[in-house]
């Protein structure tokens, strides 16, 4: 039986993201030597394993540094009742963070990986066993979407005393991405929220392909002035070309940040772009940015397993699609009836991303 999620007044079924406020981009300088329940700085992410599989790679985002940082330590620990990393060390490794800011630091755990158990909670901890006030790395613990509900699944904590007592919790997403041996990837790849340049260029969301037909009935977005409507383009149609659908928003929609319109059916295996139109200059919808898009696994961790991204009129008759950036918007869709033949899935992706 179908569940009519799109008919509820307060909850809708979304493709994309429903929280438009960006958390403040904030990191912790690992400038004192970390040792569990002894002392030092560390950033940690709590996660519930989606699969029973070996954890083989952890990516953590270094936003800044001082001097020449030494090797950082990555630990996989159990969950303790006090909502902090526990004293069971399942696995650990080290990595050289280098001296380039705004980049992902890769921790390779594949040599002797620990098998995480599905539906079991763990912590990944990043520290520096030889940290000091001169040579240190700053690890980001906040900066993506500011969404308390979503953050509970990728919960950020930090300490300055090695988790002895003081523990700072945050309903924000730790900027970390985890890869499992079966190809599953979860995490928060977005490191900062940014407003669009104020102009009237059509811009919004590109979806590479749905694996099944899906019906879009509305859109939500970061509210601001001068958002006048939405266009839906398919395939290679250029900006200002023949749109598959054009919707004009009513009075108040721009500052309300939500619109409902006649259902539009998206065909499977087809590229679509859902872009806003403007009556004047606007900074909407803005976007969340993965500032180091060179790491493929962090792209896969994005919305739709990396199949959804920001697109904008490039001013030269085409589109600029940025795979490491996601617009601050969501598509309201009708509920889906299970596909009878094959396992199916909503979006195409080579690996299972964490933000579908």
N, C-alpha and C positions, 0 to 999 in steps of 0.2 A: 504494500500500500504506500502511496506517495505521501510524503510529509510536506505540507505547504509552508516551508520556512519563510518564503518571500512574502507571505501574507500576514506575518506577525508584525505588530506595530513597532515593537522595540528591538527585535532581533531579525536579522536578515542573513541569508546565505551569501557569502562574499567570495569573489576572486580578487585577490589583492590584499589591501590592508585597510583596516577601519580606524586606526589611530594615526593622527596626522601631526601630532606634536613630537618633535625630536628631543630625545633626552640630551642633556648637556654633555658634550664630548669631554670626558674626564678620565684620566688615568692615574695609576699609583706608581710613583717612583720606587723601584726596588733597590733602595739605597742603604739597606741594612741587611746583614746576612740572615737568610731564612733557614730555620730548622724547626720542624714540626713540634709544637708544644714546648718550644724552648725560647724562640724569639724571631724577630725579623719580619719583613714585609712580604706579602703574597696576595695574589688575586686568584679567586677560584670561581668556577662555574658548576652549579648543581645541575644534573640532568638525569632523566629517567630513560634508560636504554630502550630504544624502539625495537631492538632485535636481540637475539642470542648470537653473538658474533664477536670475534676479536677486535678490540680497538687498536688500530694500526697507526693512525696519524692524528695529531692535534695541531691546530694552527691557532696562535695567539697574536694579537695585533700590537705592535710596538709603535706608539704614537710619538715618542721623543726619546732622547738619551742624553747622558752626560759622559764626557770623556770617551773611553773605550770600554764598553761593557764586557764583562766576562760571560762565560756560559751560563745560560738560564736552566733551571731545573723544572721539569714537568712531572707531576705525580698524579697517579690515578688512585684515589682513596675511596673507602666506603663512606656511606652517609651515617652521621651520628645523630642521635635524637635531638640534640640541641641545634639542629639545622646547620651543622658545621661539618667540615671534613673529619672523618673518623681516623682512628689510629691504625687501621689495617691498610698497609701500603700494598696495593695490587701490582703496580708496575711503576717504573720511572725511567726517565732518560734526560739527556741534556742537549742543548743546541746553542750555537753561537748566533746571537741576534744581529751581529754586524753593527754598522754605524749609520745606516740609512733609515731615516724616520718614515713613518706612515707606511709600514710594510708588515706582511705576515711573517712571523717566525715559525718555522716548521719543526715539529718534534716527531721524530720517527720512532715508533714503538714496535715496529714489525719484527725486530730481532727475536724477542720472546714475548709476544703479545698476551694480554690477559683477555679471557673470554667474558665479556659482559653478558649478563642474563637479562632477557627481555622483562620489562616492567620492574626493574630493580634500579634504585637510585644510587648514583655515584657522584663524586666530586673530582674535577680536574683542577689541579693547583699549579700555579706558575710562581716561582720564586727565584732567588739568587743566593746560593749558599755562601758566596763570597762578596755580597753586595756592600758597597761603601758609598760615601757621599760624593765621590768624585767620578767613579766609573759605574754607571748604572743604566738600566733600561726602564722606560715608563710603559706599563702595560695598560691598555684601555679596558675599563670595566663598564663604561657607559658611553652611549653616543648614537645608537640606532633608534628605532621607534620607541617612544615613551608609552609603553603599553603594559600595565601591571598584570593583566590576565595572561598575555602571551609570555611575559617575563617569568612567570612561575615555572614554566617548563625549561627555562634556560637561566636559572636564578644566579645573580651575581652577588658574591660576598668578597670581603677583603679584610686584611688584618695587618697590624703593625707589630704584633707580638707573637707571631707564629701560631696563632689560634689557641694561645694559653687561656685567655679570658675574653679580651676585647675582640668583638666581631661586629663589623659594619655590614648590615644587609642593605640591599637596594632592589626595589622593584624595577630594575633595569636589566638589559641584556648584556652579559659579558660578551665582548667581541672575540669569540672563539668559535672554531668550526672543528667537528670531529668526523673522522672517516673510519668506517668499520670494514672488515675484510670482505664482507659480502657486497660491498659497494654502496651501502647506505651512508648518507651524509646528512648530518644535522648541525645546527648552530646558527649563530647570528653573524652574517657577513657584513652588515651595514654599520659603518663606523661614524657617520656624521649625517645630519639632516641639513638641507640647503634649500633656500628659496630660489625659484626661477628668476632669471633676469627679467625685469619688468618690460614686457613688450606684448605684441598681439600674435606672435607665431603660434600656429596650431601645434599642440603637444599633448602627450599623455602616455598611454600604455600600448606596447606591442606584445601580442601573444603569438608565438611562433606557430603553434597548432594545437587545437584540441583533439583528443583521440576519439571523442564522440561529439555528436551535435549537442549544443547547449544553448539555452535561451537566456538572454540578458534583458532585464526589465528596469534597470536603473543604474545610477552611479552615485557614489559619495566621494567627497574630495575635501581638501583643505580649504575652508571657506575664506573668501576674500571678494574684492569688488571686480566687476566687469567680466565675469564669466557668463557668456550668453547662451551657450549651447554645447552640443556634442555631435561629432561626426564619427561614423564607422566606415573605415576603408578596408577592403580586402585585397589580398595579393600584392601586386607591385604598384597599385594606384598611388600617384604622386599627390602631394599637398594641393588642395584646391581642385583636385580632379573629381571625377564622378564618384560620389560617396554611395555606399550601399544603403546608408540611412543618415538622415540629418534631423536632429532634434533641437528645438528652440526652447530654452528654459523660461519658466514663468517668473513673475516679479518675486523677488526675495530669495530665489534659489541660490544666487551667487553668495550671499552672506549666510544662508542656511547651510550650504555645503552638501546638499542632497537633491536628487531629482529622480522622479519615476517617469517612465515613458512607455509607449507601445512596445510590446515584446519584440525583440529581434532575435532570430534564430541563426546562430553561427554554425556553419557546416564544419564537419571534422576535417582534419588534414589541410587546413587553410590558414594562411597568415591573416591576422586582423590587427588593425590599429584603431584604438579608441581615443580620440583626441578632442580636446576642448576648443571651442571658438570663443572669441572675445569681442566685446563692444568697445574696449579701450585697453590700455596697458594694464597688465596684471602679473603677479608673481606666482599664481596658481598653476599647477598643483604643488610645485616644489618637488623635491625628491630626496630619497635616502641613497647615500653613496658608499660603495665599497671602495675605499681610496687606493687599494692595491688590487686591481683587477687582473693582475698577471698570474694569479694562482687559480687554476681551473676548478679545484674542489670548492673554493669559496664562492665561485660563480654558481656552481651546482647547488650550494646551500641556499641560494636565493629563492625568491618566489617562483613557484612552478618548476622547481628543480632547475632553475636557470633558463627556462623557456619564456619568461616574461621580463620585460625591461622597459626603460624609458625610451620614447621616440620624440623627435621634434623636427619641425620643418627647418631644413638647413638654409633656407633663403636662396637656394640655387636650383630649385625644381625637384628636390629629393628629400629624403629623410635621413637624419642621423639617429641611429639606434645604438644605445650604450648599454652593453650587456651587464656591466657592473653597477648599474644605477637603476633604481626602481621609483616610479612616480608615487607621490603620496595620494593615492586614490584607490578605490575598490569598485568592482562591478557587482551589482546586485543581480543574482541569477536565480532561476527557478530550481527547485530540488530535482535531483536526477533519480530516475528509476534504474535499478541495477541492470547491467547488461547481461543478457542470458548466455551469450556465447563468449567464452574467454574471460579472463580476469579483468581486462580493460583498465581504464584509468582516465582521469580527467585531462591530464596534460602529458605531452611527450617529454621524456628526459632519459638520458642514458643511465643516470643513477638516480636514486631516490633522494630528492632534496628535502631540506628541513622546513621549508616555508611554503607549502602548496596550499 
